[in-house]
Amino acid sequence: VEGRAANFVVFKPNRNGHLRFDSKMKLTKEQIERFESVDIEVLPYAPYWKVHPIRLSKEQIENPPKEFFEWIKMSYDYYFDLNQD
C-alpha cells in the first residue's frame, strides 16, 4: 500500500508441522473462546511485538475451520482501520 508492505498477518511455519499466524489485532476474551471452541490454539498476546498469535495444526492447515478465515478478515479490517491516514 503506497509503496509499503501491508503485513496484516504474518505466517511463521514450525518444524513440527504447525503454522503460527501473528496479527496486530488483540483478540477479545469472547473471540479467544470462540476460536478455542473449534480447536484453534490462541497463544498469549505479545505486548512487546504488539501481536496476538494463533497456531494451526498440520491437519487444520489442510482443512482450516471457517473461523480461521473470519480471523484473517478481522485482521485485515483491523490493520487497515488502524493505518488509515
N, C-alpha and C positions, 0 to 999 in steps of 0.2 A: 504494500500500500504506500503510494507516494515514495517509491524507491527503498522502502524498508521491508524487512520480513514481518509477517503477521503471524507470529508463533502463538496462536491461542491455545494450542495443545502441543505438547512435546512427547514424542514416543521414545521410550527407553527399553530396548529389549534386554532380557535377562538370560543368562546361560542355561538356567533350568527350564526354559520354555515359556516362562511368564512374560507378560509385556506390561510395563508400567507407563502410565499416562499422567503427565503433570499439566495442571491448568491453573491459571492465575485466579480462578474463581474459588472463593472459600465456600464450602458447602454448609448448608444449614443442618441442624440436627434431623429434621424431617427428611431432607434429601439423603443424608447418610443412611438413615433407617430404611428408606425405600430401596436404595442400591444394595444394601446388605441383605434385604429380604429376597433378592434374586441372585444372591451369592457373588455380587461384585465386591471385591475387597477394597474398602476405603482406608487408606493409610492416613496417619495423622497429618494435620496441616503443618507445613514448614514455614514458620513466620520469617525466618531469615531470607529464604528464597521467594517468599510470598506465593507458594504453590500448594495446592491440595491434590495430592496424587491418588490415583486409583490403580488397581492391578487386576489384570485378567489372566486366568489360567490358559494353558495351551488349548484346552477344549473350548473355552469361551471365545478365544480368538478365532477358532474355526467356525463357531456358530454363536456370534455375540447376541446377548439379550437386547431387546428393543430399548431398554433403559440406558444402555451404553450409548446408543445413537442420540437419545434425548440429552445425555450428559454432554456430548460433543456439541450439539446445537446450543445448549445453555452456555457452554464455554465460549463459543463463537459470539453469541449475543452479548455476553458479559464483556468480552475483550473489546469489541467494537464500541459498546456503550461507554466503556471506561476511557478509551483512547480517541473519543470524538474531540475535534477542535472547537 
